[in-house]
Amino acid sequence: MQEYLYWYVALINSIGFSLMYIDKRRAIKKTWRISERQLFLAALLGGSIGSILGMYVFRHKTKHWYFVYGLPVLLIIQVILIILLKQY
């Protein structure tokens, strides 16, 4: 079971990272964009590390305070939840 969790976390973080890349490319080309709700959803589902890395690697959404502060807050909440769940 724990092995599946590791694969899930790796996959969802890869998705979060990729979504930031794809949305940045679409922003440059001025084409259809990925909604901010979908970007946050990937982070909320466990991809906060990948989303944060993608945000800074691709310099995407770094001027939006709700991404700059919101994604790290999500990461902190996820880490706290993992710590609490490991105790049980």
Residue frames as qw, qx, qy, qz and C-alpha x, y, z in Angstrom:
[[0.000, 0.885, 0.467, 0.000, 0.00, 0.00, 0.00],
 [0.310, -0.801, 0.082, 0.505, 2.77, 2.43, 0.91],
 [0.439, -0.093, 0.581, 0.678, 4.47, 1.80, -2.45],
 [0.200, 0.661, 0.625, 0.364, 1.31, 2.95, -4.25],
 [0.189, -0.926, -0.220, 0.242, 1.32, 6.13, -2.19],
 [0.416, -0.521, 0.356, 0.655, 4.88, 6.90, -3.30],
 [0.333, 0.237, 0.681, 0.607, 3.92, 6.37, -6.94],
 [0.031, 0.837, 0.538, 0.098, 0.84, 8.56, -6.51],
 [0.281, -0.853, -0.013, 0.439, 2.86, 11.40, -4.95],
 [0.404, -0.276, 0.526, 0.696, 5.48, 11.17, -7.71],
 [0.248, 0.461, 0.712, 0.469, 2.79, 11.18, -10.41],
 [0.048, -0.899, -0.435, 0.011, 0.73, 14.07, -9.01],
 [0.328, -0.753, 0.143, 0.553, 3.85, 16.19, -8.47],
 [0.377, -0.032, 0.629, 0.679, 4.93, 15.48, -12.05],
 [0.136, 0.689, 0.648, 0.296, 1.48, 16.55, -13.19],
 [0.197, -0.910, -0.216, 0.294, 1.66, 19.77, -11.14],
 [0.386, -0.503, 0.387, 0.669, 5.09, 20.57, -12.57],
 [0.315, 0.213, 0.720, 0.581, 3.93, 19.79, -16.12],
 [0.069, 0.821, 0.565, 0.052, 0.79, 21.89, -15.80],
 [0.215, -0.839, 0.028, 0.500, 2.89, 24.91, -14.87],
 [0.349, -0.260, 0.600, 0.671, 5.10, 24.29, -17.90],
 [0.236, 0.465, 0.757, 0.394, 2.17, 23.82, -20.28],
 [0.020, -0.897, -0.421, 0.132, 0.35, 26.90, -19.00],
 [0.284, -0.694, 0.219, 0.624, 3.51, 29.01, -19.28],
 [0.309, -0.017, 0.694, 0.651, 4.01, 27.93, -22.90],
 [0.120, 0.665, 0.696, 0.242, 0.38, 28.68, -23.68],
 [0.151, -0.878, -0.208, 0.404, 0.68, 32.10, -22.05],
 [0.296, -0.461, 0.435, 0.715, 3.67, 32.91, -24.25],
 [0.160, 0.160, 0.776, 0.589, 1.81, 31.75, -27.37],
 [0.346, 0.132, 0.158, -0.915, -1.38, 33.52, -26.24],
 [0.473, -0.109, -0.763, -0.427, -3.51, 30.40, -26.70],
 [0.729, -0.495, -0.279, -0.381, -6.08, 28.63, -24.52],
 [0.038, 0.537, -0.661, 0.522, -4.84, 28.46, -20.91],
 [0.514, -0.264, -0.796, 0.178, -5.15, 26.06, -18.01],
 [0.367, -0.794, -0.185, -0.448, -7.40, 27.57, -15.36],
 [0.005, -0.550, 0.599, -0.582, -5.92, 28.67, -12.04],
 [0.794, -0.268, 0.253, -0.483, -8.47, 26.40, -10.37],
 [0.969, 0.180, -0.169, 0.012, -6.96, 23.38, -12.13],
 [0.442, 0.551, -0.517, 0.483, -3.43, 24.46, -11.19],
 [0.347, -0.466, 0.517, -0.628, -4.47, 24.71, -7.54],
 [0.926, -0.093, 0.044, -0.362, -6.36, 21.42, -7.74],
 [0.821, 0.320, -0.423, 0.212, -3.21, 19.56, -8.78],
 [0.154, 0.476, -0.579, 0.644, -1.40, 21.10, -5.81],
 [0.614, -0.332, 0.298, -0.651, -4.29, 20.34, -3.46],
 [0.970, 0.026, -0.115, -0.215, -4.34, 16.69, -4.50],
 [0.851, -0.401, 0.207, 0.267, -0.74, 16.30, -3.34],
 [0.719, 0.411, 0.167, 0.535, 1.24, 17.98, -6.10],
 [0.161, -0.982, -0.049, 0.090, 2.24, 21.09, -4.19],
 [0.557, -0.532, 0.402, 0.494, 5.98, 20.42, -4.40],
 [0.519, 0.249, 0.601, 0.554, 5.85, 19.91, -8.17],
 [0.143, 0.879, 0.399, 0.217, 3.65, 22.98, -8.60],
 [0.326, -0.900, 0.098, 0.271, 5.99, 25.16, -6.53],
 [0.571, -0.286, 0.520, 0.567, 9.03, 23.90, -8.43],
 [0.419, 0.505, 0.594, 0.465, 7.26, 24.50, -11.75],
 [0.026, -0.964, -0.264, 0.032, 6.22, 27.97, -10.66],
 [0.314, -0.841, 0.273, 0.345, 9.81, 29.03, -10.01],
 [0.590, -0.103, 0.620, 0.507, 11.60, 27.00, -12.70],
 [0.333, 0.508, 0.603, 0.518, 9.35, 28.41, -15.41],
 [0.071, -0.150, -0.167, 0.972, 8.79, 31.79, -13.69],
 [0.287, -0.370, -0.639, -0.610, 5.06, 31.30, -13.98],
 [0.505, -0.698, -0.440, -0.251, 2.44, 32.81, -11.65],
 [0.587, -0.157, -0.399, 0.687, 5.18, 34.32, -9.47],
 [0.003, -0.214, 0.047, -0.976, 3.48, 37.72, -9.53],
 [0.598, -0.451, -0.391, -0.535, 0.23, 36.32, -8.16],
 [0.211, -0.487, 0.620, -0.577, 0.28, 36.47, -4.36],
 [0.848, -0.132, 0.236, -0.456, -2.24, 33.64, -4.04],
 [0.918, 0.274, -0.272, 0.091, 0.21, 31.31, -5.81],
 [0.335, 0.575, -0.538, 0.518, 3.35, 32.63, -4.12],
 [0.283, -0.351, 0.620, -0.642, 1.80, 32.22, -0.65],
 [0.835, -0.025, 0.086, -0.543, -1.00, 29.74, -1.31],
 [0.846, 0.268, -0.459, -0.027, 1.07, 26.87, -2.69],
 [0.296, 0.349, -0.727, 0.512, 3.56, 26.87, 0.21],
 [0.507, -0.216, 0.435, -0.713, 0.64, 26.99, 2.67],
 [0.913, 0.100, -0.161, -0.362, -0.84, 23.94, 0.94],
 [0.653, 0.350, -0.628, 0.238, 2.52, 22.18, 1.23],
 [0.056, -0.342, 0.657, -0.670, 2.77, 22.97, 4.94],
 [0.734, -0.094, 0.229, -0.633, -0.76, 21.68, 5.53],
 [0.894, 0.217, -0.354, -0.168, 0.02, 18.50, 3.61],
 [0.431, 0.372, -0.705, 0.423, 3.20, 17.90, 5.61],
 [0.339, -0.265, 0.550, -0.716, 1.32, 18.43, 8.89],
 [0.862, 0.028, 0.008, -0.506, -1.38, 15.99, 7.78],
 [0.777, 0.299, -0.550, 0.063, 1.22, 13.38, 6.87],
 [0.146, 0.358, -0.709, 0.590, 2.89, 13.78, 10.25],
 [0.561, -0.154, 0.398, -0.710, -0.44, 13.48, 12.05],
 [0.901, 0.143, -0.181, -0.367, -1.48, 10.44, 10.02],
 [0.590, 0.370, -0.683, 0.221, 1.84, 8.69, 10.68],
 [0.182, -0.342, 0.658, -0.646, 1.18, 8.92, 14.40],
 [0.744, 0.003, 0.342, -0.574, -1.90, 6.73, 14.03]]
